[in-house]
Amino acid sequence: MKLSGAGAAKAMEILTALGRIHGARGMVEVGSVQVSGVSYNNIGEHGLAFLEEWAGMGSRAVVNATMNPGGADRRLWKSLGFSQGFIRKQERVIAALEGLGIKPTLTCTPYHVGAAPKLGEHVAWAESSAVCFANSVLGARTNREGGPSAIAAALTSMTPRHTLHTDEGRLPTRIVEVRCAVGTSADAGTLGYLIGRLVASDRGGGIPYLMGVEPPAGLECLAWLKALGAGMAASGSVGLFHLDGVTPEALAHGRKLAAAAKRNSVITSLAEGRRALNCGKGRIDLVAVGCPHASPEDLERITGLLNGRKARIPFWIFTAEDVRRRAEAEGTAAALKKSGAILVSDTCMVVAPLKELGIMTVATDSAKAAFYLPSHHGASVYFGSLERNVEAAVRGVWVSA
């Protein structure tokens, strides 16, 4: 390990202290880093000052490091209604992180933009849904890093070896048997929300082993898995789930993993989760999908659902800038624009300053967003399937199921 500069020395101090707190068995080298705490709306003036001070120390990332979403679309901010004052602050946050050698990918889905870790690879990721996806679906190994610890990992290529970096730390705490239909990605997010609440009290952090359910085939498979993990991560801080017969560790060691679980739970209905997440009232200000950020496959599905129809109310699809560029090259962006949908990059509905934009009622297919928007922004939320959201955008009203 080669370190240079005061910034890297500070980084090692942070990592060493965290290792002691968690009883880590030394350090482990990581293949990539994802840094959170990028939105000025979240970190404010004190966070910005902290980042600029660290960037001024002169150290830079020694491993591939990417940024989580910021607070605004850097390209469309004016037309979307963001203030110039907010953008100036946001750009300073990004500049400070770039000064530390962290790439401005500004996405919660780094695995869509060339940063997908391999099975068993150790990484240091920070955003909750990305951590859950990396551990569960890709079979990588990461704890949920905080903003400073992720930067520290980027400057050193190391992170403390504990919890989800170890074999024993990845054993399930309980089996969750699902005895209801989970057809859409919104259903998967609802199931994730219920499971997160269920396992949140498990000692050492809940790791569910799911049985009786599987993702759909085709374009929605990836979105379903993303939504499942994002819902769990939001309501229960779940960093890893095993899905019987589907996820890599369950495929390789399913019987052994299931035997390690100490508790057993059954979910027979999604109704309670739907009621909790779908609390919308009044006129919809915005239909917002892409939390976590939409994939190229998601954009294809939305284009097909619109089928040339025009949105009557603002319809924002959040995605990574690299995915947006690909959509432009392939013609998907043009088709969406013709229908009135806007591809919004660099930010997401959870970390953007919605109140400043006058947005108080949101329709979404994201259980994660439906969980956070009321508490973070005081927003009223209509929650349901992607199909229902597209219909809401086209009709201008939420149609009850």
C-alpha positions in Angstrom: 0.0 0.0 0.0 1.5 3.3 -1.1 0.2 6.5 0.6 1.2 10.1 -0.1 0.1 13.4 1.3 -1.7 14.5 4.5 -5.0 13.5 3.0 -4.0 9.9 2.8 -2.6 10.0 6.3 -5.9 11.3 7.6 -7.6 8.6 5.7 -5.7 5.9 7.4 -6.5 7.4 10.8 -10.2 7.2 10.0 -10.0 3.6 8.8 -7.9 2.5 11.7 -10.3 4.0 14.2 -13.3 2.4 12.4 -11.5 -1.0 12.4 -11.1 -0.8 16.2 -14.7 0.1 16.7 -15.9 -2.9 14.7 -13.3 -5.4 15.9 -11.9 -5.7 12.4 -9.4 -8.3 11.5 -7.0 -5.9 9.8 -7.6 -4.3 6.4 -8.7 -5.7 3.1 -7.8 -4.3 -0.3 -10.8 -3.0 -2.4 -11.3 -3.0 -6.1 -13.6 0.0 -6.3 -15.2 2.7 -4.1 -18.5 4.5 -4.2 -18.7 7.8 -2.3 -22.0 9.1 -0.8 -22.7 12.5 0.7 -22.6 14.3 -2.7 -25.8 16.3 -2.7 -25.4 19.7 -1.2 -29.0 19.4 -0.1 -27.8 16.6 2.3 -24.4 17.7 3.5 -24.9 21.5 3.6 -22.2 24.1 4.3 -20.3 22.1 7.0 -20.1 19.1 4.7 -18.8 21.2 1.8 -16.2 22.9 4.0 -15.0 19.4 5.2 -14.6 18.2 1.6 -12.8 21.3 0.4 -10.4 21.1 3.4 -9.6 17.4 2.6 -9.2 18.1 -1.1 -6.7 20.8 -0.2 -4.4 18.3 1.4 -3.3 17.0 -2.0 -4.0 13.3 -1.9 -5.9 11.5 -4.7 -7.8 8.2 -5.1 -5.6 5.2 -5.8 -8.5 3.0 -6.9 -11.5 3.5 -9.2 -13.9 5.7 -7.2 -17.3 7.1 -8.2 -19.8 9.6 -6.8 -23.3 9.0 -5.7 -26.0 11.4 -7.1 -25.7 15.1 -6.3 -28.6 17.5 -5.8 -29.3 18.6 -9.4 -29.0 17.7 -13.1 -25.9 19.6 -14.1 -27.1 19.9 -17.7 -30.8 20.7 -17.3 -30.8 22.5 -13.9 -32.2 25.8 -15.2 -35.1 24.3 -17.2 -36.0 22.0 -14.3 -36.3 25.0 -11.9 -33.1 24.7 -9.7 -31.7 27.9 -8.4 -28.3 29.2 -9.5 -27.3 29.6 -5.9 -27.9 25.9 -5.2 -26.0 24.9 -8.3 -23.0 26.9 -7.3 -22.8 25.1 -4.0 -23.4 21.7 -5.7 -20.7 22.3 -8.2 -18.2 23.1 -5.4 -19.1 19.8 -3.8 -18.4 17.9 -7.0 -15.2 19.9 -7.6 -13.9 19.0 -4.2 -14.5 15.3 -4.7 -12.9 15.5 -8.2 -9.9 17.1 -6.5 -9.7 13.9 -4.5 -9.7 11.9 -7.7 -13.3 10.7 -7.5 -15.1 10.4 -10.8 -18.3 12.5 -11.2 -20.5 9.6 -12.3 -23.2 10.9 -10.0 -25.2 7.7 -9.9 -26.5 5.2 -7.3 -26.1 2.4 -9.8 -22.3 2.3 -10.6 -22.9 -1.2 -11.9 -24.7 0.3 -14.9 -21.7 2.5 -15.8 -18.8 0.0 -15.9 -18.1 -0.4 -12.2 -19.7 -3.8 -11.5 -17.5 -5.8 -9.1 -16.9 -9.5 -9.7 -18.1 -12.4 -7.5 -16.2 -12.3 -4.2 -14.5 -9.0 -4.9 -14.1 -6.6 -2.0 -15.3 -3.1 -2.6 -16.1 -0.1 -0.4 -19.5 1.3 -1.5 -21.7 3.7 0.4 -25.2 4.1 -1.0 -27.7 1.7 0.6 -29.3 0.2 -2.5 -26.0 -0.1 -4.3 -24.5 -1.9 -1.3 -27.4 -4.3 -1.2 -27.2 -5.0 -4.9 -23.5 -5.5 -4.9 -23.5 -7.9 -2.0 -26.7 -9.8 -3.0 -27.0 -9.9 -6.8 -23.4 -9.5 -7.8 -21.9 -11.5 -4.9 -19.3 -8.8 -4.1 -18.3 -7.9 -0.5 -18.9 -4.5 1.0 -20.1 -2.9 4.2 -22.1 0.3 3.9 -19.5 3.0 4.1 -20.1 6.5 5.3 -19.0 9.4 3.2 -15.7 10.0 5.0 -14.8 6.3 5.2 -15.5 5.8 1.5 -13.2 8.7 0.7 -10.6 7.2 3.0 -10.9 3.9 1.2 -10.5 5.6 -2.2 -7.3 7.3 -1.0 -5.8 4.1 0.4 -7.5 1.2 -1.5 -8.2 -0.3 1.9 -11.2 -0.8 4.3 -11.5 -2.6 7.6 -12.2 -6.3 7.3 -15.4 -7.0 9.3 -19.0 -8.0 9.0 -20.0 -8.4 5.3 -16.3 -8.7 4.3 -16.2 -12.0 6.2 -17.8 -15.4 5.6 -19.4 -15.5 9.0 -20.7 -12.0 8.6 -22.7 -13.0 5.5 -24.7 -15.8 7.1 -28.5 -15.2 7.2 -30.2 -14.3 10.4 -33.6 -15.7 9.4 -35.5 -17.5 6.7 -38.3 -15.5 5.2 -40.8 -17.6 3.4 -42.9 -15.7 0.9 -46.4 -17.0 0.2 -47.9 -14.3 -2.1 -47.4 -13.1 -5.6 -44.6 -10.6 -6.2 -45.0 -9.9 -9.9 -43.8 -6.3 -10.6 -40.7 -4.4 -9.5 -43.0 -2.2 -7.3 -44.2 -5.5 -5.7 -40.6 -6.4 -5.1 -39.9 -3.1 -3.5 -43.0 -3.5 -1.3 -41.8 -7.0 -0.3 -38.3 -5.5 0.5 -39.9 -2.8 2.6 -41.8 -5.4 4.7 -38.7 -7.7 5.0 -36.5 -4.7 6.0 -38.9 -3.9 8.9 -39.1 -7.6 9.8 -35.3 -8.1 10.1 -34.3 -4.7 11.4 -34.2 -6.0 15.0 -32.1 -9.0 14.2 -28.9 -9.1 16.2 -25.9 -7.8 14.3 -28.0 -6.6 11.4 -30.6 -8.5 9.5 -29.7 -10.8 6.6 -32.7 -12.6 5.2 -32.7 -15.8 3.2 -35.8 -15.7 1.0 -37.7 -18.7 -0.2 -40.9 -19.1 -2.3 -40.3 -16.2 -4.7 -38.3 -15.4 -7.8 -37.9 -12.5 -10.2 -39.7 -12.3 -13.5 -37.9 -13.2 -16.7 -37.0 -10.7 -19.4 -36.5 -6.9 -19.1 -38.0 -6.5 -15.6 -35.7 -9.1 -13.9 -32.9 -6.6 -13.0 -35.3 -3.9 -12.0 -37.1 -6.4 -9.7 -33.9 -7.4 -8.0 -32.8 -3.7 -7.6 -36.2 -2.8 -6.1 -36.2 -5.7 -3.7 -32.9 -4.8 -2.2 -33.6 -1.0 -2.2 -36.8 -1.5 -0.3 -35.0 -3.7 2.3 -32.1 -1.2 2.6 -34.4 1.7 3.1 -36.7 0.3 5.8 -34.2 -2.0 7.6 -30.6 -1.0 6.6 -30.2 -4.5 5.0 -26.9 -4.8 3.2 -27.3 -8.4 2.0 -30.1 -10.8 1.2 -30.0 -14.3 -0.2 -32.6 -15.4 -2.7 -33.0 -19.2 -2.9 -32.0 -20.5 -6.3 -31.3 -17.0 -7.7 -28.5 -15.1 -6.0 -24.9 -16.4 -6.4 -24.2 -17.4 -2.8 -27.6 -19.0 -2.4 -27.0 -21.0 -5.6 -23.6 -22.2 -4.4 -24.3 -22.7 -0.7 -28.1 -22.5 -0.3 -28.5 -25.5 2.1 -25.6 -24.4 4.3 -26.8 -20.8 4.4 -30.4 -21.7 5.2 -29.3 -24.0 8.0 -27.5 -21.1 9.7 -30.6 -19.0 10.1 -31.9 -18.8 13.7 -35.4 -17.6 13.0 -38.2 -18.2 10.5 -40.8 -15.8 9.3 -43.7 -16.0 6.7 -45.1 -13.2 4.6 -48.5 -14.0 3.1 -49.6 -10.6 1.7 -48.1 -7.3 0.5 -51.2 -5.3 1.5 -49.8 -3.8 4.6 -46.7 -2.5 2.7 -48.8 -1.0 -0.1 -51.0 0.9 2.4 -47.9 2.2 4.2 -46.2 3.4 1.0 -49.1 4.7 -1.0 -50.3 7.8 0.9 -50.8 10.2 -1.9 -53.4 13.0 -1.8 -54.5 15.6 -4.3 -53.0 16.7 -7.6 -49.7 15.1 -8.7 -46.9 17.6 -9.2 -44.4 15.0 -10.6 -44.3 11.4 -11.8 -40.8 10.3 -10.9 -39.2 6.9 -11.7 -35.7 5.6 -11.6 -34.9 5.2 -7.9 -32.4 3.4 -8.0 -31.4 4.9 -11.3 -33.0 3.4 -14.4 -31.1 1.0 -16.6 -31.2 0.9 -20.4 -33.7 -1.9 -20.1 -35.9 0.2 -17.8 -35.9 3.0 -20.5 -36.9 0.5 -23.1 -39.9 -0.7 -21.0 -41.0 2.9 -20.3 -40.8 3.7 -24.0 -43.0 0.7 -24.8 -45.5 1.6 -22.1 -45.8 5.1 -23.4 -46.2 3.8 -26.9 -46.1 7.3 -28.3 -48.6 8.8 -25.9 -47.9 12.3 -24.4 -47.4 12.9 -20.7 -49.8 15.6 -19.4 -47.9 16.3 -16.2 -44.1 16.4 -15.5 -42.6 13.0 -16.0 -39.0 12.6 -14.9 -36.9 9.4 -15.3 -33.8 9.5 -13.2 -30.7 7.7 -14.7 -27.0 7.9 -14.9 -25.5 10.4 -17.4 -23.7 7.5 -19.2 -27.0 5.7 -19.6 -28.7 8.9 -20.8 -26.0 9.3 -23.5 -26.5 5.7 -24.6 -30.2 6.3 -24.8 -29.6 9.3 -27.0 -27.3 7.3 -29.3 -29.8 4.5 -29.6 -32.9 6.7 -30.2 -34.6 5.8 -26.9 -34.2 9.3 -25.5 -35.7 10.9 -28.6 -38.8 8.7 -28.3 -39.2 9.5 -24.6 -38.8 13.2 -25.3 -41.5 13.1 -27.9 -43.8 11.7 -25.2 -42.9 14.5 -22.9 -40.7 12.4 -20.5 -37.4 14.0 -19.3 -34.3 12.0 -18.6 -32.8 13.5 -15.5 -29.2 12.7 -14.6 -26.7 13.4 -11.8 -29.4 13.5 -9.1 -32.4 11.6 -7.8 -35.8 12.4 -6.2 -34.6 11.6 -2.7 -31.6 13.9 -2.6 -32.8 16.8 -4.8 -34.3 19.9 -3.1 -37.9 19.1 -4.0 -39.5 21.9 -1.8 -37.4 24.5 -3.6 -38.8 23.2 -6.9 -42.4 23.5 -5.6 -42.9 19.7 -5.7 -45.0 18.4 -2.9 -46.9 15.4 -4.4 -45.0 12.7 -6.2 -46.1 9.5 -8.0 -43.4 6.8 -8.1 -42.8 3.1 -8.6 -40.0 3.1 -6.0 -40.6 1.8 -2.5 -37.3 3.3 -1.5 -38.5 6.8 -2.6 -42.0 6.3 -1.2 -40.3 5.5 2.2 -38.0 8.5 2.2 -39.9 11.3 0.5 -42.4 12.0 3.3 -39.7 12.2 6.0 -37.1 13.9 3.9 -39.2 16.4 2.0 -42.7 16.3 3.6 -44.0 15.0 0.3 -47.2 13.2 -0.3 -46.6 10.0 -2.4 -48.6 7.9 -4.7 -46.9 4.5 -5.0 -47.6 1.7 -7.5 -46.3 -0.2 -10.5 -44.4 1.3 -13.4 -47.5 0.8 -15.5 -49.7 2.8 -13.1 -47.1 5.6 -13.0 -47.0 5.8 -16.8 -50.8 6.0 -16.9 -50.7 8.7 -14.2 -48.3 10.7 -16.4 -50.5 10.3 -19.5 -53.9 10.8 -17.8 -52.8 13.5 -15.3 -54.3 11.7 -12.3 -53.6 8.7 -10.2 -55.9 5.8 -11.0 -56.7 3.5 -8.1 -56.1 -0.2 -8.6 
